[in-house]
Each structure stands twice: as structure tokens, then as C-alpha cells.
Amino acid sequence: MKAHLRNLAGWRAMWRVESRQPSRGGIPGQAIEFLPAVLEIQDAPPSPIGRAILWSIMLAFASAMAWSSLGQVDIVAVSQGKIIPSGYSKTIQPFETGVIAAIHVQDGQAVKQGDVLIEL
């Protein structure tokens, strides 16, 4: 923690020194082309493309972090297998077969004891 505070104090001191530097006044656009290479690089304004790329990357990273903390991912496992009953298997079938002649009730209809539901 002390190292972080020391680095922060150093950064603040350098920021104060840099902010106290007098402005160079700026050189008109076409005059920059005729300066020596070192002065041309020093006095030319930085390209805004670099900052745009940096902000885009930071925005994408922040969006990914927000999505990872707020989003939910379903965990699904797929495998092959066979269902084997643990006990004896039984065949379910009616005693007598028949054909349904009429259905006297509808889905969801209330019925009373003794009402005819279907006719075979």
C-alpha cells in the first residue's frame, strides 16, 4: 500500500511540474512541415485516432466486465447413456380392449360422482 501511495505522490508532483510549464504557443499547420524532424514530432498535435481506439477498447472491456457480473449463463451437460430400471418392469395394459364410442366431458369441465364420462 505504501508503494502505491509513493507512486501516486510522484505522479502528482510530475503533474504539477508539467502543468506549470509555459505553453509553446503552437505553430501554424503548414509551418510544422518545414521544422527539423525532432521539433516537428514534438510540436505536432497527437492524432485523435489513438485516443479513439483507446476509449473503444476501454468501453468494450467495461461492457464485458458489466455483462460478466450481471449476466447469467446456463450450465448444460450433454452425454450419451441408457436408462435401466432398478426393479422389475411391468407392462401396463387394459383387461379388455375396446373402442371409445363417445366422450361426454370437455377438458376442464367439473364432474360429479356417477356422471358418465365416456362410452365404450
N, C-alpha and C positions, 0 to 999 in steps of 0.2 A: 504494500500500500504506500510505503514511503517513497518507493521508486516512482510510482505514478504521480504522486504529489510533486516530486522533484522535477519530473519531466514536464508536468503542467506549468510549474513556475518558470522553467526555462522557456517554454513556448510563449508564455505571456510576456516575458522580458524581450524576446526576439520580436514579438508582435508590436510592442511599444516602440522599439528601435526602428522597425520598418515603417510604422505609421508616422514617425517624426521626420522621416526623410522628405526633403523637398521634392515636389513634383517636377519632372523633367520638361513639362510643358507640352510635350507631344510634337512630333514632326509631321508636316503635311504628308498625305499619302504618296504622292509621286516622288517626293524628296527622299523617302526611305530607300527607294531603289538605287540611289546613287551613293549611299553610305558604304563604308567598308563592311565586310560580311559580319563581323562581330557586332558592330553598332546596329546594323540592320536587324539582326536577330534580337538584340536587347530592346530596341525601341519599337519594334513591330508589335501590334496588339495580338494577343493569343487568339487562335481560331476558336469560334464558338462550337465547332463540331465536337471537339474533345469533351467539352463540358456537357453537351447534349448526350453524348454516348455514356458518359459517367452517370448522369442523372437517370438515364434509361436503365442502366444496369442496376443502380441502387433501387429504383422503383420496382423493377422485376424481382429483385431479391426480397424487398419488403413485402411485396404481394405474395410471394411464395411462402414467406415466414407466417404471414397472417393466415393464409389458406391452410398451412400445415397445423396451425394451432386451433383453428376454428372448424375446419372440415372434418368429415368422418369418412373412413374407408371401411367397406365391408370386408371381412376376412372370410374367404371361401376356400374350402379344400375339396378337390375332386379326386376320386380314386375308383379303382375297379374292385368289385367284390361279389360275393354270393350270399344270399340270405338263407340261413339254415335254421329251421325251427329247433328250439331247445327241448321240446317234448314231442309227443305223438301228434301227427297231423290227422285231422278229421275232415271227411267230406261232408259238406252241407248240402242236402237236397230234400225236396218235399216227399212225403209219404206217397202222395198220389199226384200225378200231373194233370193239368187242366188248362183251359183257355179262359181268359177273362172275357166275360160277355158284356159287362157294363161296370162303369165306375160311377158311384153315386155322390162322391165328395170332390171338392176342389182343394188345391193347396191353400193352407192357412185357415180353412173353414173349421169352426167349432163343431164338435160332435158330442152326442150324449151316449151314455151306455145303452146298448141294444140297437143303435142305428145300424142300418145295413150300409156297409162301406163299398163292397164290390160283390159282383155276382160271377160265379164260375160256371 
